[in-house]
Amino acid sequence: MNEQATQKIALVTGANKGIGRAAAERLAALGMTVLIGARDPRRGEEAAAALRAAGGDVHAITLNVTDQTAVREAAEQIQERFGRLDVLINNAGITGSGNVSPEDATDQIPSTVDLDMVRAVFETNVFGVIAVTNAMLPLLRRSPAPRIVNVVSHAASLTLMSDPDGPFAALLPSAAYSPSKSALSALTVQYANELRKDGILVNAVAPGFVDTDSNDHTGHLTPAQGAAILVRMATLDTDGPTAGFFGEEGPLPW
């Protein structure tokens, strides 16, 4: 049996930096062939080259999740080169507020939010996940153990966010980012319910407050620490959970 027939193939969207890149690095270290999805071809190739230099079987693939043509072309490229996909990590996402700390994201406040910003956030964080997942499903169905991981946030938890005495009570109200991640959590359950009969495990994960560009590097976790839960859920055994919401600390409340 040739190596490609046994080596798992993983696609991580938004993987040229931050949590996505850290997840790609870890999956490559585990022996997977990893495809780095990136909107910018140059940045994607630079990240892939760096991980190859470290010994990983890593390749860049141009993928803008909001561009249906780009999504379709990416699926076609994976089909032609690898014939299947074993792991899909839907990591690409935007906050809508740019590279600012959460306490400075005043443009997210519901009563004054710009609807165009909300639409842009949902376009990437929700509709983009649907587009990519649906394009990759035929490839995932060819895997003996397909896994889909959707990257959300602790801020997606309605239970945590609605607790006036909870750990997130001090956060600014959000009409864009947090609701988009809540929607993605709900979407995760619906995909899991549809695909469980096919053996496709689908889960939502919250990486925690990671030091990234999107929060102006105010996070306290490293990208590698944040990526740990992504990798864990991407490598579940056949008896692993589906339709779940997990952080590094374990199951999270919806």
Sequence and secondary structure as in RCSB ss.txt:
>XXXX:A:sequence
MNEQATQKIALVTGANKGIGRAAAERLAALGMTVLIGARDPRRGEEAAAALRAAGGDVHAITLNVTDQTAVREAA
EQIQERFGRLDVLINNAGITGSGNVSPEDATDQIPSTVDLDMVRAVFETNVFGVIAVTNAMLPLLRRSPAPRIVN
VVSHAASLTLMSDPDGPFAALLPSAAYSPSKSALSALTVQYANELRKDGILVNAVAPGFVDTDSNDHTGHLTPAQ
GAAILVRMATLDTDGPTAGFFGEEGPLPW
>XXXX:A:secstr
  HHHHS EEEETT SSHHHHHHHHHHHHTT EEEEEESSHHHHHHHHHHHHHTT EEEEEE  TT HHHHHHHH
HHHHHHTS  SEEEE     SS S  GGG GGG GGG  HHHHHHHHIIIIIHHHHHHHHHHHHHTTSSS EEEE
E  GGG HHHHT TTSTTTTS   SSHHHHHHHHHHHHHHHHHHHGGGT EEEEEE  SB  GGGTT  SB HHH
HHHHHHHHHT  TT   S EEETTEE   
